[in-house]
Amino acid sequence: MKSISLTAKISGTHIVLTNTEPSDIFPRGVIAEGTLMWHAQSKQWIIGTAPSDRYAKEVGGCSDGPEVVDLRKRTYWTC
């Protein structure tokens, strides 16, 4: 899958990822929104929607768990 640029807005622990350009990968608009949480088991930042997400067994776009965002590399991981 090819990469595209997203806009990230972070306010406190709230994050919104938006696609501002039309693409074949994601529709234009909000792609992900939630609370930034540290997932200690995977040692990754996740976008959670419930407090229990921080303890999810699996995380990442290919799982049923919360999605992962790498804040250092500025990467949003999908399957």
Biopython code that builds the backbone (N, CA, C, O; Angstrom):
import numpy as np
from Bio.PDB.StructureBuilder import StructureBuilder

atoms = [
    (1, "MET", "N", (0.849, -1.169, 0.000)),
    (1, "MET", "CA", (0.000, 0.000, 0.000)),
    (1, "MET", "C", (0.899, 1.239, 0.000)),
    (1, "MET", "O", (1.844, 1.321, 0.785)),
    (2, "LYS", "N", (0.614, 2.177, -0.856)),
    (2, "LYS", "CA", (1.433, 3.382, -0.896)),
    (2, "LYS", "C", (1.073, 4.295, 0.277)),
    (2, "LYS", "O", (0.004, 4.162, 0.873)),
    (3, "SER", "N", (1.955, 5.200, 0.595)),
    (3, "SER", "CA", (1.761, 6.129, 1.704)),
    (3, "SER", "C", (1.095, 7.413, 1.233)),
    (3, "SER", "O", (1.199, 7.802, 0.069)),
    (4, "ILE", "N", (0.409, 8.060, 2.167)),
    (4, "ILE", "CA", (-0.142, 9.384, 1.919)),
    (4, "ILE", "C", (0.136, 10.244, 3.142)),
    (4, "ILE", "O", (0.431, 9.722, 4.217)),
    (5, "SER", "N", (0.044, 11.546, 2.983)),
    (5, "SER", "CA", (0.240, 12.463, 4.102)),
    (5, "SER", "C", (-1.089, 12.716, 4.790)),
    (5, "SER", "O", (-2.113, 12.912, 4.135)),
    (6, "LEU", "N", (-1.065, 12.710, 6.109)),
    (6, "LEU", "CA", (-2.225, 13.040, 6.920)),
    (6, "LEU", "C", (-1.885, 14.241, 7.778)),
    (6, "LEU", "O", (-0.712, 14.502, 8.049)),
    (7, "THR", "N", (-2.889, 14.967, 8.205)),
    (7, "THR", "CA", (-2.704, 16.061, 9.145)),
    (7, "THR", "C", (-3.074, 15.558, 10.531)),
    (7, "THR", "O", (-4.142, 14.977, 10.725)),
    (8, "ALA", "N", (-2.188, 15.783, 11.492)),
    (8, "ALA", "CA", (-2.446, 15.379, 12.875)),
    (8, "ALA", "C", (-2.639, 16.626, 13.721)),
    (8, "ALA", "O", (-1.842, 17.562, 13.666)),
    (9, "LYS", "N", (-3.702, 16.624, 14.498)),
    (9, "LYS", "CA", (-3.934, 17.698, 15.469)),
    (9, "LYS", "C", (-4.024, 17.047, 16.842)),
    (9, "LYS", "O", (-4.851, 16.167, 17.081)),
    (10, "ILE", "N", (-3.150, 17.504, 17.741)),
    (10, "ILE", "CA", (-3.121, 16.964, 19.096)),
    (10, "ILE", "C", (-3.396, 18.108, 20.060)),
    (10, "ILE", "O", (-2.745, 19.152, 20.022)),
    (11, "SER", "N", (-4.373, 17.883, 20.919)),
    (11, "SER", "CA", (-4.724, 18.855, 21.960)),
    (11, "SER", "C", (-4.768, 18.085, 23.274)),
    (11, "SER", "O", (-5.709, 17.333, 23.527)),
    (12, "GLY", "N", (-3.760, 18.273, 24.102)),
    (12, "GLY", "CA", (-3.657, 17.468, 25.320)),
    (12, "GLY", "C", (-3.425, 16.024, 24.929)),
    (12, "GLY", "O", (-2.408, 15.701, 24.314)),
    (13, "THR", "N", (-4.358, 15.150, 25.280)),
    (13, "THR", "CA", (-4.240, 13.741, 24.902)),
    (13, "THR", "C", (-5.178, 13.363, 23.756)),
    (13, "THR", "O", (-5.237, 12.198, 23.361)),
    (14, "HIS", "N", (-5.903, 14.328, 23.227)),
    (14, "HIS", "CA", (-6.839, 14.066, 22.132)),
    (14, "HIS", "C", (-6.117, 14.226, 20.794)),
    (14, "HIS", "O", (-5.410, 15.211, 20.580)),
    (15, "ILE", "N", (-6.297, 13.253, 19.896)),
    (15, "ILE", "CA", (-5.656, 13.291, 18.579)),
    (15, "ILE", "C", (-6.703, 13.096, 17.487)),
    (15, "ILE", "O", (-7.624, 12.290, 17.622)),
    (16, "VAL", "N", (-6.541, 13.852, 16.404)),
    (16, "VAL", "CA", (-7.383, 13.712, 15.220)),
    (16, "VAL", "C", (-6.455, 13.624, 14.012)),
    (16, "VAL", "O", (-5.624, 14.506, 13.797)),
    (17, "LEU", "N", (-6.598, 12.558, 13.225)),
    (17, "LEU", "CA", (-5.845, 12.392, 11.982)),
    (17, "LEU", "C", (-6.792, 12.612, 10.817)),
    (17, "LEU", "O", (-7.847, 11.984, 10.734)),
    (18, "THR", "N", (-6.407, 13.511, 9.916)),
    (18, "THR", "CA", (-7.276, 13.893, 8.806)),
    (18, "THR", "C", (-6.546, 13.755, 7.477)),
    (18, "THR", "O", (-5.381, 14.133, 7.352)),
    (19, "ASN", "N", (-7.241, 13.212, 6.496)),
    (19, "ASN", "CA", (-6.750, 13.175, 5.125)),
    (19, "ASN", "C", (-7.315, 14.400, 4.424)),
    (19, "ASN", "O", (-8.532, 14.529, 4.292)),
    (20, "THR", "N", (-6.451, 15.299, 3.973)),
    (20, "THR", "CA", (-6.908, 16.542, 3.347)),
    (20, "THR", "C", (-6.957, 16.472, 1.827)),
    (20, "THR", "O", (-7.481, 17.378, 1.179)),
    (21, "GLU", "N", (-6.416, 15.408, 1.259)),
    (21, "GLU", "CA", (-6.390, 15.249, -0.200)),
    (21, "GLU", "C", (-7.119, 13.971, -0.602)),
    (21, "GLU", "O", (-7.025, 12.966, 0.104)),
    (22, "PRO", "N", (-7.835, 13.986, -1.706)),
    (22, "PRO", "CA", (-8.473, 12.754, -2.170)),
    (22, "PRO", "C", (-7.413, 11.694, -2.491)),
    (22, "PRO", "O", (-6.350, 12.016, -3.023)),
    (23, "SER", "N", (-7.705, 10.436, -2.167)),
    (23, "SER", "CA", (-6.763, 9.362, -2.482)),
    (23, "SER", "C", (-7.519, 8.050, -2.618)),
    (23, "SER", "O", (-8.692, 7.952, -2.259)),
    (24, "ASP", "N", (-6.824, 7.043, -3.143)),
    (24, "ASP", "CA", (-7.403, 5.706, -3.262)),
    (24, "ASP", "C", (-7.314, 4.946, -1.936)),
    (24, "ASP", "O", (-7.980, 3.925, -1.758)),
    (25, "ILE", "N", (-6.490, 5.445, -1.006)),
    (25, "ILE", "CA", (-6.236, 4.739, 0.241)),
    (25, "ILE", "C", (-7.286, 5.069, 1.291)),
    (25, "ILE", "O", (-7.901, 4.166, 1.860)),
    (26, "PHE", "N", (-7.493, 6.337, 1.549)),
    (26, "PHE", "CA", (-8.465, 6.805, 2.536)),
    (26, "PHE", "C", (-9.353, 7.863, 1.903)),
    (26, "PHE", "O", (-8.901, 8.612, 1.038)),
    (27, "PRO", "N", (-10.599, 7.934, 2.319)),
    (27, "PRO", "CA", (-11.437, 9.039, 1.854)),
    (27, "PRO", "C", (-10.956, 10.346, 2.478)),
    (27, "PRO", "O", (-10.237, 10.332, 3.478)),
    (28, "ARG", "N", (-11.342, 11.447, 1.904)),
    (28, "ARG", "CA", (-11.021, 12.751, 2.469)),
    (28, "ARG", "C", (-11.801, 12.907, 3.773)),
    (28, "ARG", "O", (-12.978, 12.552, 3.844)),
    (29, "GLY", "N", (-11.143, 13.437, 4.801)),
    (29, "GLY", "CA", (-11.810, 13.691, 6.076)),
    (29, "GLY", "C", (-11.087, 13.017, 7.229)),
    (29, "GLY", "O", (-9.931, 12.614, 7.100)),
    (30, "VAL", "N", (-11.775, 12.898, 8.354)),
    (30, "VAL", "CA", (-11.185, 12.320, 9.563)),
    (30, "VAL", "C", (-10.984, 10.814, 9.370)),
    (30, "VAL", "O", (-11.916, 10.086, 9.029)),
    (31, "ILE", "N", (-9.761, 10.375, 9.595)),
    (31, "ILE", "CA", (-9.393, 8.966, 9.447)),
    (31, "ILE", "C", (-9.406, 8.276, 10.802)),
    (31, "ILE", "O", (-9.851, 7.133, 10.915)),
    (32, "ALA", "N", (-8.923, 8.959, 11.823)),
    (32, "ALA", "CA", (-8.879, 8.386, 13.168)),
    (32, "ALA", "C", (-8.988, 9.515, 14.181)),
    (32, "ALA", "O", (-8.492, 10.621, 13.963)),
    (33, "GLU", "N", (-9.647, 9.211, 15.295)),
    (33, "GLU", "CA", (-9.800, 10.201, 16.358)),
    (33, "GLU", "C", (-9.952, 9.464, 17.678)),
    (33, "GLU", "O", (-10.642, 8.447, 17.756)),
    (34, "GLY", "N", (-9.312, 9.976, 18.702)),
    (34, "GLY", "CA", (-9.431, 9.359, 20.018)),
    (34, "GLY", "C", (-8.442, 9.943, 20.992)),
    (34, "GLY", "O", (-7.980, 11.074, 20.843)),
    (35, "THR", "N", (-8.125, 9.144, 21.999)),
    (35, "THR", "CA", (-7.220, 9.557, 23.057)),
    (35, "THR", "C", (-5.875, 8.873, 22.878)),
    (35, "THR", "O", (-5.807, 7.655, 22.717)),
    (36, "LEU", "N", (-4.803, 9.661, 22.906)),
    (36, "LEU", "CA", (-3.464, 9.084, 22.866)),
    (36, "LEU", "C", (-3.207, 8.371, 24.184)),
    (36, "LEU", "O", (-3.365, 8.951, 25.258)),
    (37, "MET", "N", (-2.813, 7.116, 24.092)),
    (37, "MET", "CA", (-2.540, 6.309, 25.278)),
    (37, "MET", "C", (-1.253, 5.518, 25.057)),
    (37, "MET", "O", (-0.980, 5.052, 23.951)),
    (38, "TRP", "N", (-0.476, 5.374, 26.114)),
    (38, "TRP", "CA", (0.703, 4.527, 26.041)),
    (38, "TRP", "C", (0.270, 3.094, 26.311)),
    (38, "TRP", "O", (-0.326, 2.799, 27.347)),
    (39, "HIS", "N", (0.575, 2.206, 25.372)),
    (39, "HIS", "CA", (0.260, 0.797, 25.523)),
    (39, "HIS", "C", (1.535, 0.106, 25.992)),
    (39, "HIS", "O", (2.419, -0.208, 25.195)),
    (40, "ALA", "N", (1.612, -0.124, 27.306)),
    (40, "ALA", "CA", (2.844, -0.627, 27.916)),
    (40, "ALA", "C", (3.263, -1.993, 27.375)),
    (40, "ALA", "O", (4.455, -2.240, 27.194)),
    (41, "GLN", "N", (2.319, -2.867, 27.119)),
    (41, "GLN", "CA", (2.654, -4.214, 26.645)),
    (41, "GLN", "C", (3.391, -4.172, 25.303)),
    (41, "GLN", "O", (4.363, -4.904, 25.114)),
    (42, "SER", "N", (2.943, -3.330, 24.375)),
    (42, "SER", "CA", (3.595, -3.252, 23.060)),
    (42, "SER", "C", (4.637, -2.138, 22.986)),
    (42, "SER", "O", (5.399, -2.054, 22.023)),
    (43, "LYS", "N", (4.665, -1.285, 24.009)),
    (43, "LYS", "CA", (5.576, -0.130, 24.043)),
    (43, "LYS", "C", (5.356, 0.795, 22.856)),
    (43, "LYS", "O", (6.301, 1.253, 22.214)),
    (44, "GLN", "N", (4.054, 1.065, 22.576)),
    (44, "GLN", "CA", (3.675, 1.932, 21.465)),
    (44, "GLN", "C", (2.558, 2.879, 21.906)),
    (44, "GLN", "O", (1.812, 2.596, 22.843)),
    (45, "TRP", "N", (2.466, 4.003, 21.207)),
    (45, "TRP", "CA", (1.337, 4.910, 21.407)),
    (45, "TRP", "C", (0.158, 4.393, 20.598)),
    (45, "TRP", "O", (0.317, 3.971, 19.453)),
    (46, "ILE", "N", (-1.002, 4.427, 21.188)),
    (46, "ILE", "CA", (-2.219, 3.981, 20.505)),
    (46, "ILE", "C", (-3.244, 5.096, 20.510)),
    (46, "ILE", "O", (-3.143, 6.047, 21.285)),
    (47, "ILE", "N", (-4.233, 4.967, 19.635)),
    (47, "ILE", "CA", (-5.381, 5.871, 19.616)),
    (47, "ILE", "C", (-6.535, 5.099, 20.218)),
    (47, "ILE", "O", (-7.138, 4.248, 19.565)),
    (48, "GLY", "N", (-6.836, 5.402, 21.467)),
    (48, "GLY", "CA", (-7.866, 4.681, 22.191)),
    (48, "GLY", "C", (-9.203, 5.396, 22.165)),
    (48, "GLY", "O", (-9.279, 6.610, 21.975)),
    (49, "THR", "N", (-10.252, 4.617, 22.360)),
    (49, "THR", "CA", (-11.600, 5.187, 22.449)),
    (49, "THR", "C", (-12.263, 4.847, 23.775)),
    (49, "THR", "O", (-13.321, 5.385, 24.102)),
    (50, "ALA", "N", (-11.632, 3.942, 24.549)),
    (50, "ALA", "CA", (-12.135, 3.562, 25.867)),
    (50, "ALA", "C", (-10.933, 3.363, 26.789)),
    (50, "ALA", "O", (-9.863, 2.974, 26.319)),
    (51, "PRO", "N", (-11.083, 3.619, 28.089)),
    (51, "PRO", "CA", (-9.961, 3.437, 29.015)),
    (51, "PRO", "C", (-9.353, 2.031, 28.959)),
    (51, "PRO", "O", (-8.152, 1.869, 29.174)),
    (52, "SER", "N", (-10.165, 1.029, 28.676)),
    (52, "SER", "CA", (-9.673, -0.354, 28.614)),
    (52, "SER", "C", (-8.732, -0.590, 27.432)),
    (52, "SER", "O", (-8.002, -1.580, 27.427)),
    (53, "ASP", "N", (-8.731, 0.297, 26.429)),
    (53, "ASP", "CA", (-7.846, 0.123, 25.271)),
    (53, "ASP", "C", (-6.385, 0.074, 25.673)),
    (53, "ASP", "O", (-5.580, -0.577, 25.008)),
    (54, "ARG", "N", (-6.036, 0.752, 26.746)),
    (54, "ARG", "CA", (-4.632, 0.780, 27.183)),
    (54, "ARG", "C", (-4.151, -0.611, 27.620)),
    (54, "ARG", "O", (-2.947, -0.845, 27.737)),
    (55, "TYR", "N", (-5.088, -1.528, 27.859)),
    (55, "TYR", "CA", (-4.744, -2.888, 28.278)),
    (55, "TYR", "C", (-5.112, -3.945, 27.221)),
    (55, "TYR", "O", (-5.145, -5.138, 27.523)),
    (56, "ALA", "N", (-5.381, -3.514, 26.008)),
    (56, "ALA", "CA", (-5.763, -4.439, 24.933)),
    (56, "ALA", "C", (-4.663, -5.477, 24.708)),
    (56, "ALA", "O", (-3.474, -5.173, 24.798)),
    (57, "LYS", "N", (-5.087, -6.712, 24.413)),
    (57, "LYS", "CA", (-4.111, -7.781, 24.152)),
    (57, "LYS", "C", (-3.346, -7.529, 22.867)),
    (57, "LYS", "O", (-2.147, -7.798, 22.790)),
    (58, "GLU", "N", (-4.047, -7.005, 21.842)),
    (58, "GLU", "CA", (-3.422, -6.729, 20.549)),
    (58, "GLU", "C", (-3.707, -5.292, 20.155)),
    (58, "GLU", "O", (-4.775, -4.759, 20.459)),
    (59, "VAL", "N", (-2.750, -4.664, 19.477)),
    (59, "VAL", "CA", (-2.929, -3.322, 18.943)),
    (59, "VAL", "C", (-2.427, -3.289, 17.513)),
    (59, "VAL", "O", (-1.633, -4.137, 17.105)),
    (60, "GLY", "N", (-2.882, -2.332, 16.772)),
    (60, "GLY", "CA", (-2.420, -2.175, 15.397)),
    (60, "GLY", "C", (-3.541, -2.374, 14.404)),
    (60, "GLY", "O", (-4.556, -2.998, 14.712)),
    (61, "GLY", "N", (-3.355, -1.844, 13.223)),
    (61, "GLY", "CA", (-4.373, -1.851, 12.191)),
    (61, "GLY", "C", (-4.830, -3.213, 11.726)),
    (61, "GLY", "O", (-5.933, -3.331, 11.193)),
    (62, "CYS", "N", (-4.029, -4.244, 11.904)),
    (62, "CYS", "CA", (-4.409, -5.583, 11.458)),
    (62, "CYS", "C", (-5.067, -6.397, 12.567)),
    (62, "CYS", "O", (-5.371, -7.574, 12.374)),
    (63, "SER", "N", (-5.287, -5.787, 13.712)),
    (63, "SER", "CA", (-5.909, -6.491, 14.832)),
    (63, "SER", "C", (-7.278, -5.868, 15.116)),
    (63, "SER", "O", (-7.685, -4.895, 14.481)),
    (64, "ASP", "N", (-7.966, -6.456, 16.082)),
    (64, "ASP", "CA", (-9.234, -5.876, 16.526)),
    (64, "ASP", "C", (-9.010, -4.803, 17.580)),
    (64, "ASP", "O", (-9.966, -4.193, 18.059)),
    (65, "GLY", "N", (-7.758, -4.570, 17.943)),
    (65, "GLY", "CA", (-7.431, -3.599, 18.988)),
    (65, "GLY", "C", (-7.273, -2.190, 18.451)),
    (65, "GLY", "O", (-7.491, -1.936, 17.266)),
    (66, "PRO", "N", (-6.893, -1.280, 19.329)),
    (66, "PRO", "CA", (-6.696, 0.123, 18.941)),
    (66, "PRO", "C", (-5.575, 0.282, 17.911)),
    (66, "PRO", "O", (-4.689, -0.564, 17.794)),
    (67, "GLU", "N", (-5.638, 1.377, 17.177)),
    (67, "GLU", "CA", (-4.641, 1.651, 16.148)),
    (67, "GLU", "C", (-3.389, 2.258, 16.762)),
    (67, "GLU", "O", (-3.441, 2.869, 17.829)),
    (68, "VAL", "N", (-2.265, 2.084, 16.078)),
    (68, "VAL", "CA", (-0.964, 2.540, 16.557)),
    (68, "VAL", "C", (-0.544, 3.779, 15.782)),
    (68, "VAL", "O", (-0.748, 3.877, 14.572)),
    (69, "VAL", "N", (0.052, 4.732, 16.513)),
    (69, "VAL", "CA", (0.624, 5.917, 15.887)),
    (69, "VAL", "C", (2.034, 6.105, 16.453)),
    (69, "VAL", "O", (2.227, 6.113, 17.669)),
    (70, "ASP", "N", (3.013, 6.256, 15.564)),
    (70, "ASP", "CA", (4.397, 6.477, 15.974)),
    (70, "ASP", "C", (4.639, 7.978, 15.958)),
    (70, "ASP", "O", (4.748, 8.583, 14.891)),
    (71, "LEU", "N", (4.724, 8.577, 17.139)),
    (71, "LEU", "CA", (4.854, 10.030, 17.232)),
    (71, "LEU", "C", (6.235, 10.523, 16.829)),
    (71, "LEU", "O", (6.369, 11.657, 16.369)),
    (72, "ARG", "N", (7.257, 9.704, 16.990)),
    (72, "ARG", "CA", (8.608, 10.112, 16.581)),
    (72, "ARG", "C", (8.766, 10.101, 15.068)),
    (72, "ARG", "O", (9.293, 11.044, 14.478)),
    (73, "LYS", "N", (8.296, 9.010, 14.444)),
    (73, "LYS", "CA", (8.432, 8.890, 12.993)),
    (73, "LYS", "C", (7.266, 9.508, 12.240)),
    (73, "LYS", "O", (7.268, 9.578, 11.011)),
    (74, "ARG", "N", (6.258, 9.961, 13.005)),
    (74, "ARG", "CA", (5.050, 10.560, 12.425)),
    (74, "ARG", "C", (4.374, 9.604, 11.456)),
    (74, "ARG", "O", (4.097, 9.944, 10.305)),
    (75, "THR", "N", (4.118, 8.403, 11.951)),
    (75, "THR", "CA", (3.531, 7.359, 11.128)),
    (75, "THR", "C", (2.274, 6.814, 11.791)),
    (75, "THR", "O", (2.263, 6.532, 12.989)),
    (76, "TYR", "N", (1.227, 6.670, 11.009)),
    (76, "TYR", "CA", (-0.012, 6.056, 11.441)),
    (76, "TYR", "C", (-0.056, 4.682, 10.793)),
    (76, "TYR", "O", (-0.064, 4.573, 9.567)),
    (77, "TRP", "N", (-0.084, 3.636, 11.604)),
    (77, "TRP", "CA", (0.040, 2.277, 11.095)),
    (77, "TRP", "C", (-1.327, 1.675, 10.786)),
    (77, "TRP", "O", (-2.216, 1.657, 11.637)),
    (78, "THR", "N", (-1.479, 1.195, 9.587)),
    (78, "THR", "CA", (-2.676, 0.478, 9.179)),
    (78, "THR", "C", (-2.253, -0.881, 8.643)),
    (78, "THR", "O", (-1.064, -1.142, 8.460)),
    (79, "CYS", "N", (-3.214, -1.728, 8.398)),
    (79, "CYS", "CA", (-2.909, -3.063, 7.911)),
    (79, "CYS", "C", (-2.641, -3.031, 6.426)),
    (79, "CYS", "O", (-2.363, -4.069, 5.826)),
]
sb = StructureBuilder()
sb.init_structure("model")
sb.init_model(0)
sb.init_chain("A")
sb.init_seg("    ")
for serial, (resi, resn, name, xyz) in enumerate(atoms, 1):
    if name == "N":
        sb.init_residue(resn, " ", resi, " ")
    sb.init_atom(name, np.array(xyz, "f"), 0.0, 1.0, " ", f" {name:<3s}", serial, name[0])
structure = sb.get_structure()
